[in-house]
């Protein structure tokens, strides 16, 4: 057992909430936290457009990783960050194998039109092919008040 939680993160509010959960779990269990952000490389008709989209994705991914590092630092959790490029689900799964993660933690981000409307295709793929447990954290929603 390597005592590593792998957090898959992007720059979405749902992923930031999952990051808060990951930092809390890592702190309480006294395990290491590794955060991975994957830049999806998109092929567009214009090479310049593809490069610009990849550059923007890289900036967003780096910002998300800095955010996770700051969350961890605030509560004494060391965070190792990894930036990858390629197919998001495949890179998350490969990183989990590479670092010998005991758990993958990621946000639940639904996309309209998917088979399971509350799970995006990346989450579905990771759930299907992961060799370790996967904790899917729902997005934070305002609490309903009764009465």
Secondary structure as GFF3:
##gff-version 3
##sequence-region A 1 147
A	DSSP	beta_strand	4	8	.	.	.	ID=ss1
A	DSSP	alpha_helix	13	29	.	.	.	ID=ss2
A	DSSP	beta_strand	32	39	.	.	.	ID=ss3
A	DSSP	alpha_helix	47	74	.	.	.	ID=ss4
A	DSSP	beta_strand	79	85	.	.	.	ID=ss5
A	DSSP	alpha_helix	88	98	.	.	.	ID=ss6
A	DSSP	beta_strand	103	107	.	.	.	ID=ss7
A	DSSP	alpha_helix	121	129	.	.	.	ID=ss8
A	DSSP	beta_strand	133	137	.	.	.	ID=ss9
###
